[in-house]
């Protein structure tokens, strides 16, 4: 199974992680990482699941913008 960040350069991955940690937009319209994680946490019932969903959304949108 490929990693969600497969296909991105090391520089792109680093930039994405830095912006997510700084609380900046992660690719969904007007949404920051923590906002997405909180919403997913409510839906799936745990903080860890919320973070996984937010990370998957972040990498998916980053790849979509790359093309």
N, C-alpha and C positions, 0 to 999 in steps of 0.2 A: 504494500500500500504506500502510495506517495505521500510525502508530507504536504500540508496545505500550502506551504511557501515554495514548493518545487516550481522551478521555472523563473524565479526571481534572482537577481544578482545579490551578492552579499551586501552591497551598498544599499540596494532597495530594501532588503530585509531589515538592515540596521536602522535605516531612516523610518521605516514603518513602526518598529518596536519603540524607538525613541519618541515618536509623535504620540503613540498610544499611551506610553508611560507619562507623558507630559499632559495628557488629558485633551489632546487635540482630536479633530475629526478623524474617523477611521474609515471613511468611504461611504457610509450611509448618510443620506441627506440630513445634515444638521445634527447628527448623533455622535456622541463621544463614546469611547470604550466603556466607561463606567455606566452610562445610561443604558447601553445595550445589555451589559452584564446584569444590571439590576432587574430589567424587564424579564430577561431569560431566567433569572433566579426565581422570580415570582412564579413563572410558568412551570419550571422543572423542579423546584423545591430545594435546591441547594446552591450555595455560593460557588462551589467548584463547577457545577454544571453551567451556571451562568457565565463564568469566565471562559469555559470551553466554547460555548456558543458564540460569545462575543469575539473570541480569537478566530474562530472559523469564518465568521462574517467579515472580519477585518482582512484576512488573507484572501478570501474570495473576491472582495471588492477591489483590493489592491491589484490582483491579477487582471480583473476586468478592465481597470483603468490603464494597465500597461499596454494592452493591445491597441 
